[in-house]
Structures are given as structure tokens and as C-alpha cells.
Amino acid sequence: MGMFSITDRPNSPLAILRILVREMSEEHSSVPEEVHAYLYKTALDAALLVSRQSNNHHKIEPEAIELAFEIADQPELVKMLVGMRSPNQFDKVIARRLLTEFDRVAAA
């Protein structure tokens, strides 16, 4: 964990997700395909949980559950995420929208 091991903050799956989303949102960033697929699946799983469309046929990661709490009161964002049909649709616009939500929740 490197840098995370020297902080007092507990490691949180959502904190790591935030770092990856922030990287994805950068103008000239390029994330590996595996990271892109992970972000897509996590965001989609979270939105499906919030919209009660989740099928429990696959494992839902803890960060998706935490993210669901963060986006639960944002129906437009949930709708946008549920509408994604492939990892390519998790783009910089969606990453920036999630960052806005993270910042809003953190400020509350």
C-alpha cells in the first residue's frame, strides 16, 4: 500500500476508487483497460443497487456498495450509470460527475 500505510486514515475501498476515478477524469490521462472495466462494473453495480435492479448472480464488491450510498440521492447520476452498456461508456464526463458527487458528500 506504500503511501497509504503511513497515514492515519483507514484504507477504504471507496478511497481507492476515488483515486482511480480522479485519474480517469484527467484531461490527458489514459488508464489501463482493466482499470476502465473495473470502474465501469463498480459504478454500474452501485447504480443497479440504488435503482433496485441488481441481480445477485455475481459478487458485488464493497466499493460498489459504498458508492451506492454516495449516489443514492442523485437520481440523474444513477440513471446515467444504469444506462451504460459497455466499459467504453464510463468516460471522462461520467468520471467528473462522480468526482463532483464525491466532493459534495465530503463537504456535507
C-alpha positions as CSV (number, residue, x, y, z in Angstrom):
1,M,0.0,0.0,0.0
2,G,3.0,2.3,0.1
3,M,1.8,5.8,0.8
4,F,-1.5,4.7,2.4
5,S,0.4,2.7,5.0
6,I,1.9,5.9,6.6
7,T,-1.4,7.7,7.0
8,D,-3.8,7.6,10.0
9,R,-6.8,7.2,7.6
10,P,-8.2,3.7,7.4
11,N,-7.9,2.2,4.0
12,S,-11.2,2.3,2.3
13,P,-12.3,0.7,-0.9
14,L,-14.1,3.9,-1.7
15,A,-10.9,6.0,-1.2
16,I,-9.1,3.8,-3.7
17,L,-12.0,4.1,-6.1
18,R,-11.9,7.9,-5.8
19,I,-8.2,7.9,-6.7
20,L,-8.9,5.8,-9.8
21,V,-11.9,8.0,-10.8
22,R,-9.8,11.1,-10.4
23,E,-7.2,9.7,-12.6
24,M,-9.8,8.7,-15.2
25,S,-11.2,12.3,-15.1
26,E,-7.9,14.0,-16.0
27,E,-7.8,15.5,-19.5
28,H,-4.8,13.6,-20.8
29,S,-5.0,10.5,-18.7
30,S,-5.1,7.0,-20.0
31,V,-6.0,4.2,-17.7
32,P,-5.4,0.5,-18.4
33,E,-8.2,-1.4,-19.9
34,E,-8.6,-3.5,-16.7
35,V,-9.0,-0.3,-14.6
36,H,-11.5,1.1,-17.0
37,A,-13.5,-2.2,-16.9
38,Y,-13.3,-2.1,-13.1
39,L,-14.6,1.4,-12.8
40,Y,-17.5,0.6,-15.2
41,K,-18.5,-2.5,-13.3
42,T,-18.3,-0.8,-9.9
43,A,-20.3,2.2,-11.0
44,L,-22.9,0.1,-12.8
45,D,-23.2,-2.3,-9.8
46,A,-23.7,0.7,-7.5
47,A,-26.3,2.3,-9.7
48,L,-28.2,-1.0,-10.1
49,L,-28.2,-1.4,-6.3
50,V,-29.7,2.1,-5.8
51,S,-32.3,1.5,-8.5
52,R,-33.1,-1.9,-7.1
53,Q,-32.3,-3.6,-10.4
54,S,-29.4,-5.6,-9.1
55,N,-29.4,-9.3,-9.8
56,N,-27.5,-11.1,-7.1
57,H,-25.9,-13.5,-9.6
58,H,-22.5,-12.1,-9.2
59,K,-20.3,-10.8,-6.4
60,I,-20.8,-7.1,-5.6
61,E,-17.6,-5.5,-4.4
62,P,-17.6,-3.5,-1.1
63,E,-16.7,-0.3,-3.0
64,A,-19.8,-0.6,-5.2
65,I,-21.9,-0.8,-2.0
66,E,-20.2,2.2,-0.6
67,L,-20.6,4.1,-3.8
68,A,-24.3,3.2,-3.8
69,F,-24.6,5.1,-0.5
70,E,-22.8,8.1,-2.1
71,I,-25.0,8.3,-5.2
72,A,-28.4,7.2,-3.7
73,D,-29.8,10.7,-3.6
74,Q,-28.7,11.6,-7.2
75,P,-31.4,10.0,-9.5
76,E,-30.0,11.7,-12.6
77,L,-26.5,10.2,-12.0
78,V,-28.0,6.8,-11.2
79,K,-29.9,6.9,-14.4
80,M,-26.8,7.8,-16.3
81,L,-24.8,5.0,-14.8
82,V,-27.6,2.4,-15.3
83,G,-27.7,3.4,-18.9
84,M,-24.1,2.4,-19.5
85,R,-23.9,-0.7,-21.7
86,S,-20.1,-1.1,-22.0
87,P,-16.9,-0.1,-20.3
88,N,-16.3,2.5,-23.1
89,Q,-19.3,4.4,-21.8
90,F,-17.6,5.0,-18.5
91,D,-15.8,8.1,-19.8
92,K,-14.3,11.3,-18.5
93,V,-17.7,13.0,-18.3
94,I,-19.0,10.3,-16.0
95,A,-15.8,10.3,-14.0
96,R,-16.0,14.0,-13.5
97,R,-19.7,13.7,-12.5
98,L,-18.7,11.1,-9.9
99,L,-16.0,13.3,-8.6
100,T,-18.5,16.1,-8.2
101,E,-20.6,13.8,-6.1
102,F,-17.7,12.6,-4.0
103,D,-16.9,16.3,-3.3
104,R,-20.5,17.1,-2.4
105,V,-20.7,14.2,0.1
106,A,-17.3,15.1,1.6
107,A,-18.4,18.7,2.1
108,A,-21.7,17.7,3.9
